[in-house]
Amino acid sequence: MITERQKQLLKLIVEDYIKTVRPVGSKALCDIMNCSSATIRNEMAALEELGYLEKTHTSSGRVPSDKGYRYYVDNIMEAKELTGEDMLKLQTIFKNNSLVLSDAIEKSMEIVSELTNYTAVVLGSASESNRVAKIEVVPIGINKMTAIVITDQGHVENRNITTPENVSQSEIKQTVDIINRLIVGTPLSEVSKALEFEVKPIISKYVKQHEALYNAFYNAFSDFGSPDIKVSGQAKLLDSPEFNDIKKIRSILNKFEDGDLIKNIKADEDGVKVYIGSENMIDDDISVIKTYYTNNGVEGTIALIGPKRMEYGRAEALLNYIKENIGKMNG
């Protein structure tokens, strides 16, 4: 059981380390806590034994452990108010009526990345209420075309498709007509299922090159309903002094390129959630803080990725502010 004095001590160590990135020694804390250096050392040793602090190899001071950060976030951290400057920068986005919802979300997270020096992630996905209204095809070259899918809520998805050389324009038109007839009204996330079970059995009766065309459309549409990933500020971690190991930072940056890994950041519950070190699936030396947003049937996740000594209170306040403003926008 952690005592009130140990709780105060842990708070001071976490917040000092967040600011300085230097192990905290007992001398720096004596005046603040009005205790002798020996008392502080004893309490730090007790916190280390409990697993809340760690010793470093380079100093006699202590740094917070994953468990220490977790206790701080869950039991000590105070809610932060955004500064007027932070709000002003974000309001320029949310009051810009010319921006569509997806652009406002992306640009607001880019600003947060600049404000915090953390990597920002947006996982935007159309919800079940986004249903296919129309599919159009635009030729863009020999055997190449862009398929445009428009939903009943104005959401637009584009996919490039390559077809075999011996497929005629009339067969492509027939295929698109069949797809439109059979999948209009289908939720985006169920398009590939509708192609498999509704379009595939029928297309062979009307289209000569049915197999090649079916496969081309199926491959293009197979990821509908999966998150649209936007990552900004990937290189911000280079500015964190704890990431001065080139191999380490390269490993983390490579993970940002892994779409399947980033998709796992998706939030599926309300409220801001914090994943510290080994709690996240990206890397033991970083933390991920994320929340779910929704606006008129469009839903997704916004997240910040930074070092474990990230300013959790400020990050939480920024994500909450963006989430609230997303909810108020006219999609």
Buried (B, 14 or more C-beta within 10 A) or exposed (E): EBEEBBBBBBBBBBBBBBEEEBBBBBEBBBEEBEBEEEBBBEBBBBBBEBEBBBBEEEEEBBBBBBBBBBBBBEEBBEEBEBEEEBBEBBEEBBEEEEBEBBEBBBBBBBBBBBBBBBBBBBBBBBBEBBBBBEBEBEEEEEBEBBBBBBBBBEBEBEBEBEBEEEBEEEBBEBBBEBBBEBBBEBBBBBBBBBBEEBBBEEBEEEBBBBEBBBEBBBEBBBBBBBBBBBBBBBEBBEEBEBBEEEEBBEEBBEBBEEEEEBBEBBBEEEEBBBBBBEBBEBBEBBBBBBBBBBBBBBBBBBBBBBBBBBBBBBBBBBBBBBBEBBEEBEB
